[in-house]
């Protein structure tokens, strides 16, 4: 059974402001999250956070949270790698 993938307001706004080529590449990666956890994507668990992961797409990163029971993935943040890690929770 597939997961539903949603973007929060901040992630959707960032994605909308990207150039069309980058936007398309990132959307394709996010669409593949529907098949979580049977993914062949570059994603890593964020330490200190429950069910929170980072997905890599070229020079961009997406932070997402998985809700197993509801079969939902919420993309919390998308940003360029230089800015992405500055405001992540630290343990």
Buried (B, 14 or more C-beta within 10 A) or exposed (E): EEBEBEBBEEBEEBBEEBEEEBBEBBBEBBEBBBEBEEBEBEBEEBEEEEEBBBBBBEEBBBBBBBEEEEEEBBBEBBBEEEEBEEEBEEE
